[in-house]
Amino acid sequence: MQGINISAPAPRVNFELLGQHIGKRVRLVGKVEGVQGNSLQLRAADDGIVTVALRGAAPSDLYIEVEGTVDSPTALREESSTGFGSNFDMANYNELCKLSHGEFRPLFV
């Protein structure tokens, strides 16, 4: 059995943390606010709006997790996404982001 590859982890972030990861891969969960062409507006767990450059088709779920590269403090380029349905606890996700970048950072890869 192979171990987990931690050579290039994609940390979970909220809007506030996005700007600290420019040029790096991250995971961001949000609520789809609108789609226009090859981009969508995603409301992050801490209420910031992020523009996501889509790699493929627009998602059909209301809540999604986007893994991608941060282009700016308000823009993300999608590598992949996962649908989380129409009911997701954004407040809990926001707290997870804070904990994973705060005192409990060593527990997260």
KAMOJO-V354984 format. One line per field, one symbol per residue. ss: DSSP state (H for helix, E for strand, L for the rest). phi: phi as a letter, one per 20 degrees, with the letter a starting at -180 (. if undefined). burial: + if it has 16 or more other C-alpha atoms within 10 Angstrom, else -. A space follows every 10 residues. Layout:
# KAMOJO-V354984
ss = ???
phi = ???
burial = ???
This chain:
# KAMOJO-V354984
ss = LLLLLLLLLL EEELHHHHHH HELLEEEEEE EEEEEELLEE EEEELLLLEE EEELLLLLLL LLEEEEEEEE EELLEEEEEE EEELLLLLLH HHHHHHHHHH LLLLHHHLL
phi = .eefedfbfd fecdfgegfe cgndebccda efercbmebc ddeffdmfdd edefecfffe efdcdddaef ebfcccdfdb bcfdndbbef fffffgffff ddfdgffde
burial = ---------+ +++++++++- ++-+++++++ ++------++ ++++++--++ ++++---+-- -+++++++++ ++++++++-- +--+-----+ --++-+++-+ +--------
